[in-house]
Amino acid sequence: MKKRLVITLSVLVLIVAILASIKTLQIRTLIDQGKKFVAPPETVTTAAVKSETWETTLTAVGSLTAVQGVTVSAELAGKVVKIAFEAGRPVKKGELLVCQDTSTEEAELTGARAQVRIAKADLERAAKMLPDKIISRADYDKARATYDQAVAQEQNISAVIAKKTIRAPFSGRLGIRQVNLGQMLKDGDPIVTLEALDPIYVNFTVPQQQILQLRRGLPVRVLCDAFPCVATAGGITAIEPRVESETRNIKVQATLPNKNESLHPGMFVNVAVVLPTRRQSLIIPSSAVLYAPYGDSVFIVSGDSGGQGKALRQQFVRLGEKHGDFVAVNSGLSQGEIIVSTGVFKLHNAQAVVVDNKLAPDFKQAPTPENN
């Protein structure tokens, strides 16, 4: 019995040893094949590093604000008896917006006007009798004072009526109505917003290091996310004389035309101040850059990879401003070098590639993409 058990165990150990040898041989064969494996070259598109003269700009994020904007409010307490405007429509300066109840004031005004007429008649009679000394100078002065008081009372009541007849303080576009017919208004209650939209201001800040580059009249270009392909041109009209102590930035204001009123106060926009100096820049397509937290880089096509096509060399670069599909390179590249222009996220250093520019995109400094 023991002899049979020993024979069985020996056979099992032999089988395990044979299987282990076979598996070890397979693994070594796969490792050797992996070491000898050469990946096929990647097909890429390329572009040459070019030198062009670019305008110099200062970029910032700004906010639009109305040249004139106000919330029209009630100056005196009273009941709304007439609403003469439609929300959202343009109005002219002095156009009637809201009438409050002035029935009491109008009744008082009638009496005040009567008092003015009586006081005026008394003053005229006193003026005729004074030269003949029929009345004293004191009586004449009293008649003059009575007349002045009556006129002041009439003007006071007329002013109250005018304040309760609310008109547009300037031309612009109305907002949403905030009152209803018959509503009792208190002092300062809002009625409607009024904004003058053409022209319109854009306010932005720049670092204090750039203050010497700014001056009134410099052109600016403004892009809004609502209209990403439409740039609005304007000019700097004001520069704050004081630098903000918290941020060390300086406030700048530019004025933009807005005839179609497409720009609205409160919008944030991207602002580019066009400086008068132009500089020579090395430019490459933006899609050629591999952006990474540790540094931006491009892949230069150089040399031969041993019969497998061209080889890549990863080069770190320092980038400048962007114009359309291109970005300026401040350091890291030389004019004429050939770099991979698309698909850089799937490449690595020393990789073999084959160049095929048949499907290379057409890069432009002022692209106008279709809204598909």
C-alpha positions as CSV (number, residue, x, y, z in Angstrom):
1,M,0.0,0.0,0.0
2,K,2.8,2.4,0.9
3,K,4.7,1.5,-2.2
4,R,1.7,2.4,-4.4
5,L,1.2,5.7,-2.6
6,V,4.9,6.6,-3.2
7,I,4.6,5.8,-6.9
8,T,1.5,8.0,-7.2
9,L,3.2,11.0,-5.5
10,S,6.2,10.6,-7.7
11,V,4.1,10.7,-10.8
12,L,2.3,13.8,-9.6
13,V,5.5,15.6,-8.9
14,L,6.9,14.7,-12.3
15,I,3.8,16.0,-14.0
16,V,3.9,19.3,-12.1
17,A,7.6,19.6,-12.9
18,I,6.9,19.1,-16.6
19,L,4.0,21.6,-16.6
20,A,6.2,24.2,-14.8
21,S,9.0,23.7,-17.3
22,I,6.6,24.2,-20.2
23,K,5.0,27.3,-18.7
24,T,8.5,28.8,-17.9
25,L,9.5,28.2,-21.5
26,Q,6.3,29.9,-22.8
27,I,6.9,33.0,-20.6
28,R,10.5,33.3,-21.6
29,T,9.5,33.1,-25.3
30,L,6.9,35.9,-24.8
31,I,9.4,38.1,-23.0
32,D,11.9,37.6,-25.8
33,Q,9.2,38.4,-28.3
34,G,8.3,41.6,-26.3
35,K,11.9,42.7,-26.3
36,K,12.2,42.3,-30.0
37,F,8.8,43.9,-30.8
38,V,8.9,47.2,-32.6
39,A,5.7,49.3,-32.7
40,P,4.6,50.4,-36.1
41,P,5.3,54.1,-36.8
42,E,2.5,56.6,-35.9
43,T,1.1,58.7,-38.8
44,V,1.3,62.4,-38.0
45,T,0.8,65.8,-39.6
46,T,3.5,68.5,-39.3
47,A,4.0,72.2,-39.4
48,A,7.0,74.4,-39.6
49,V,7.9,77.0,-37.0
50,K,7.3,80.4,-38.7
51,S,8.4,83.9,-37.8
52,E,5.7,86.6,-38.2
53,T,5.2,90.2,-37.1
54,W,2.4,90.3,-34.5
55,E,0.7,93.2,-32.9
56,T,1.3,93.5,-29.2
57,T,-1.8,93.3,-26.9
58,L,-2.6,93.4,-23.2
59,T,-5.4,91.1,-22.3
60,A,-7.8,91.3,-19.4
61,V,-11.3,90.2,-18.3
62,G,-13.7,93.1,-18.1
63,S,-17.3,93.9,-17.2
64,L,-19.8,95.9,-19.2
65,T,-21.6,98.8,-17.6
66,A,-24.1,101.4,-18.9
67,V,-22.9,104.9,-19.7
68,Q,-26.0,106.0,-17.8
69,G,-28.1,103.5,-15.8
70,V,-30.6,104.1,-12.9
71,T,-33.5,102.5,-11.2
72,V,-36.3,105.0,-11.5
73,S,-37.9,105.4,-8.1
74,A,-40.8,107.2,-6.4
75,E,-39.6,110.5,-4.9
76,L,-42.8,111.0,-2.9
77,A,-45.4,108.6,-1.4
78,G,-48.6,108.2,-3.4
79,K,-50.9,105.9,-5.3
80,V,-50.2,104.9,-8.9
81,V,-53.1,106.1,-11.1
82,K,-51.4,105.7,-14.5
83,I,-48.7,103.6,-16.0
84,A,-47.6,105.2,-19.4
85,F,-44.8,102.9,-20.4
86,E,-44.2,99.3,-21.7
87,A,-41.5,97.2,-20.2
88,G,-38.5,96.7,-22.4
89,R,-39.1,99.4,-24.9
90,P,-36.9,102.5,-25.6
91,V,-37.9,105.9,-24.2
92,K,-36.8,109.5,-24.8
93,K,-35.7,111.9,-22.2
94,G,-38.7,113.5,-20.5
95,E,-41.2,110.9,-21.6
96,L,-44.0,110.1,-19.1
97,L,-43.6,106.9,-17.2
98,V,-45.9,106.9,-14.2
99,C,-48.5,109.3,-12.7
100,Q,-49.3,109.2,-9.0
101,D,-52.5,110.6,-7.5
102,T,-52.2,114.4,-7.4
103,S,-55.9,115.3,-6.9
104,T,-55.3,116.9,-3.5
105,E,-52.3,118.9,-4.8
106,E,-54.2,120.1,-7.9
107,A,-57.1,121.3,-5.7
108,E,-54.6,123.2,-3.5
109,L,-52.9,124.6,-6.5
110,T,-56.1,126.3,-7.6
111,G,-56.4,128.0,-4.3
112,A,-52.7,129.0,-4.4
113,R,-53.1,130.5,-7.8
114,A,-56.0,132.6,-6.6
115,Q,-53.9,133.8,-3.7
116,V,-51.2,134.8,-6.1
117,R,-53.7,136.8,-8.2
118,I,-55.0,138.6,-5.1
119,A,-51.5,139.3,-3.7
120,K,-50.4,140.6,-7.1
121,A,-53.3,143.0,-7.3
122,D,-52.7,144.3,-3.8
123,L,-49.0,144.8,-4.7
124,E,-49.8,146.7,-7.8
125,R,-52.2,149.0,-5.9
126,A,-49.6,149.5,-3.2
127,A,-47.0,150.4,-5.8
128,K,-49.3,153.1,-7.2
129,M,-50.1,154.6,-3.8
130,L,-46.5,154.5,-2.5
131,P,-45.2,157.5,-4.5
132,D,-48.1,159.7,-3.3
133,K,-47.4,158.6,0.3
134,I,-51.0,157.3,0.6
135,I,-49.5,154.2,2.3
136,S,-46.3,153.8,4.2
137,R,-43.2,152.0,3.1
138,A,-43.9,149.3,5.6
139,D,-47.4,148.6,4.1
140,Y,-45.8,148.3,0.7
141,D,-43.1,145.9,1.9
142,K,-45.8,143.8,3.6
143,A,-47.7,143.6,0.3
144,R,-44.5,142.6,-1.5
145,A,-43.9,139.8,1.1
146,T,-47.4,138.5,0.9
147,Y,-47.1,138.3,-2.9
148,D,-43.7,136.5,-2.7
149,Q,-45.2,134.0,-0.1
150,A,-48.2,133.3,-2.4
151,V,-45.9,132.7,-5.4
152,A,-43.7,130.4,-3.3
153,Q,-46.7,128.4,-2.1
154,E,-47.8,128.0,-5.7
155,Q,-44.4,126.8,-6.8
156,N,-44.2,124.4,-3.9
157,I,-47.4,122.7,-4.9
158,S,-46.4,122.6,-8.5
159,A,-43.1,120.9,-7.6
160,V,-45.0,118.2,-5.6
161,I,-47.2,117.6,-8.7
162,A,-44.1,117.4,-10.9
163,K,-42.4,114.9,-8.6
164,K,-45.5,112.7,-8.6
165,T,-45.5,112.9,-12.4
166,I,-42.5,110.6,-13.0
167,R,-40.6,111.0,-16.3
168,A,-37.6,109.4,-17.9
169,P,-34.4,111.3,-16.7
170,F,-32.6,110.4,-19.9
171,S,-33.0,108.4,-23.2
172,G,-32.5,104.7,-22.9
173,R,-34.2,101.3,-22.7
174,L,-36.5,100.4,-19.9
175,G,-36.4,97.1,-18.0
176,I,-39.1,95.1,-16.3
177,R,-42.0,97.0,-14.7
178,Q,-42.0,96.8,-10.9
179,V,-45.2,98.6,-10.0
180,N,-48.9,98.0,-10.6
181,L,-51.9,100.2,-11.2
182,G,-53.4,101.3,-7.8
183,Q,-50.3,100.4,-5.8
184,M,-49.3,102.6,-2.9
185,L,-45.7,103.7,-3.3
186,K,-43.4,104.9,-0.5
187,D,-40.4,107.2,-0.9
188,G,-37.7,105.3,-2.8
189,D,-39.8,102.4,-4.1
190,P,-38.5,101.1,-7.4
191,I,-40.6,101.6,-10.5
192,V,-38.4,100.4,-13.5
193,T,-34.8,100.2,-14.5
194,L,-33.5,102.5,-17.3
195,E,-30.2,101.9,-19.1
196,A,-28.5,103.9,-21.9
197,L,-27.0,101.1,-24.0
198,D,-25.3,103.0,-26.9
199,P,-22.5,103.6,-26.3
200,I,-21.5,101.3,-23.4
201,Y,-18.6,101.1,-21.1
202,V,-16.2,98.2,-20.4
203,N,-14.3,98.3,-17.1
204,F,-11.2,96.1,-16.6
205,T,-8.0,96.1,-14.6
206,V,-4.4,95.6,-15.6
207,P,-1.3,95.1,-13.3
208,Q,0.6,98.1,-12.3
209,Q,3.7,97.0,-14.2
210,Q,1.8,97.8,-17.5
211,I,0.6,101.3,-16.5
212,L,3.3,103.0,-18.7
213,Q,2.0,101.2,-21.8
214,L,-1.5,102.6,-21.4
215,R,-2.9,105.9,-22.5
216,R,-6.3,107.4,-23.5
217,G,-7.3,106.7,-27.1
218,L,-5.6,103.2,-27.4
219,P,-7.8,100.9,-29.4
220,V,-9.4,97.9,-27.6
221,R,-11.1,94.7,-28.9
222,V,-13.8,93.1,-26.9
223,L,-15.1,89.5,-27.3
224,C,-18.2,88.2,-25.4
225,D,-19.1,84.5,-24.9
226,A,-22.5,85.3,-26.3
227,F,-20.9,86.3,-29.6
228,P,-17.6,84.4,-29.7
229,C,-16.8,85.2,-33.3
230,V,-17.8,88.9,-33.3
231,A,-15.2,91.4,-31.9
232,T,-16.4,94.9,-30.9
233,A,-13.8,97.7,-31.4
234,G,-13.6,100.7,-29.1
235,G,-11.0,102.9,-27.3
236,I,-9.7,103.7,-23.8
237,T,-11.5,106.8,-22.5
238,A,-10.4,106.8,-18.8
239,I,-7.6,105.5,-16.6
240,E,-8.0,105.5,-12.8
241,P,-5.2,107.7,-11.3
242,R,-5.0,105.5,-8.2
243,V,-3.6,102.0,-8.0
244,E,-5.7,99.6,-5.9
245,S,-3.6,98.9,-2.7
246,E,-5.1,95.4,-2.3
247,T,-4.4,94.0,-5.7
248,R,-1.8,96.5,-7.2
249,N,-4.0,96.7,-10.3
250,I,-5.2,99.9,-12.0
251,K,-8.7,100.3,-13.3
252,V,-9.2,101.2,-17.0
253,Q,-12.4,102.2,-18.8
254,A,-13.1,101.9,-22.5
255,T,-16.1,103.0,-24.5
256,L,-17.7,100.8,-27.2
257,P,-20.3,101.4,-29.8
258,N,-23.5,99.4,-29.3
259,K,-25.9,100.4,-32.0
260,N,-27.8,97.1,-32.1
261,E,-27.8,96.9,-28.3
262,S,-26.4,93.4,-28.3
263,L,-24.1,94.1,-25.4
264,H,-25.8,94.5,-22.0
265,P,-24.6,95.9,-18.7
266,G,-23.3,93.2,-16.3
267,M,-21.8,90.9,-19.1
268,F,-18.2,89.8,-18.6
269,V,-16.0,90.1,-21.7
270,N,-12.5,89.4,-22.8
271,V,-10.6,92.6,-23.5
272,A,-7.5,93.1,-25.7
273,V,-5.7,96.5,-25.6
274,V,-3.8,96.9,-28.9
275,L,-0.5,98.6,-28.2
276,P,1.2,100.7,-30.9
277,T,4.4,98.5,-31.0
278,R,4.6,95.3,-33.1
279,R,7.1,92.6,-32.6
280,Q,8.6,89.6,-34.4
281,S,7.3,86.3,-33.0
282,L,7.8,82.6,-33.6
283,I,4.4,81.0,-34.1
284,I,3.1,77.4,-34.1
285,P,-0.4,75.9,-34.2
286,S,-2.1,75.8,-30.8
287,S,-2.9,72.2,-31.4
288,A,0.8,71.3,-31.6
289,V,1.2,72.0,-27.8
290,L,1.0,69.3,-25.2
291,Y,-0.3,71.2,-22.2
292,A,0.7,69.7,-18.8
293,P,1.0,71.0,-15.2
294,Y,4.8,70.5,-15.2
295,G,5.3,72.4,-18.4
296,D,4.1,72.8,-22.0
297,S,5.9,70.9,-24.8
298,V,5.9,70.1,-28.5
299,F,7.3,67.2,-30.5
300,I,10.0,68.0,-33.0
301,V,10.3,65.6,-36.0
302,S,14.0,64.9,-36.4
303,G,16.4,62.3,-37.9
304,D,15.6,58.6,-38.8
305,S,14.5,55.9,-36.4
306,G,16.3,53.0,-38.0
307,G,14.2,52.3,-41.1
308,Q,10.9,52.9,-39.3
309,G,10.4,56.5,-40.4
310,K,11.1,59.7,-38.6
311,A,11.8,60.0,-34.9
312,L,10.3,62.5,-32.4
313,R,12.0,64.6,-29.8
314,Q,10.0,66.2,-27.0
315,Q,10.9,69.8,-26.4
316,F,9.6,72.0,-23.6
317,V,8.6,75.5,-24.6
318,R,7.5,78.8,-23.1
319,L,4.4,80.2,-24.7
320,G,3.2,83.7,-25.3
321,E,0.0,85.2,-26.6
322,K,-2.5,83.5,-28.9
323,H,-3.9,84.7,-32.2
324,G,-6.7,82.5,-33.6
325,D,-5.3,79.0,-34.2
326,F,-1.7,80.1,-33.5
327,V,0.3,80.7,-30.3
328,A,3.6,82.5,-30.0
329,V,6.7,80.7,-28.6
330,N,8.9,82.8,-26.4
331,S,11.6,80.2,-26.0
332,G,12.4,76.5,-26.8
333,L,12.1,76.5,-30.7
334,S,13.9,77.9,-33.7
335,Q,12.5,79.1,-37.0
336,G,12.2,76.4,-39.6
337,E,12.0,73.4,-37.2
338,I,9.3,70.9,-38.1
339,I,6.9,69.9,-35.3
340,V,3.9,67.6,-35.0
341,S,0.8,69.8,-35.5
342,T,-2.1,67.5,-34.3
343,G,-2.7,64.5,-32.1
344,V,0.2,65.2,-29.7
345,F,-1.6,63.7,-26.7
346,K,-0.9,60.2,-28.0
347,L,2.8,60.6,-28.7
348,H,5.9,60.1,-26.6
349,N,9.6,60.9,-26.8
350,A,11.7,59.0,-29.4
351,Q,8.6,57.5,-31.1
352,A,8.8,56.6,-34.7
353,V,6.4,58.4,-37.0
354,V,5.4,58.8,-40.6
355,V,4.5,62.2,-41.9
356,D,1.3,62.5,-43.9
357,N,-0.1,66.1,-44.4
358,K,-2.9,65.2,-46.7
359,L,-5.5,65.7,-43.9
360,A,-3.6,68.5,-42.1
361,P,-6.0,71.3,-41.0
362,D,-5.8,74.8,-42.4
363,F,-4.6,77.0,-39.5
364,K,-5.6,80.7,-39.5
365,Q,-5.0,83.7,-37.4
366,A,-8.6,84.8,-37.7
367,P,-10.7,81.7,-38.0
368,T,-14.4,81.9,-38.7
369,P,-15.8,78.5,-37.7
370,E,-19.2,77.5,-38.9
371,N,-21.9,76.9,-36.3
372,N,-22.7,73.3,-37.3
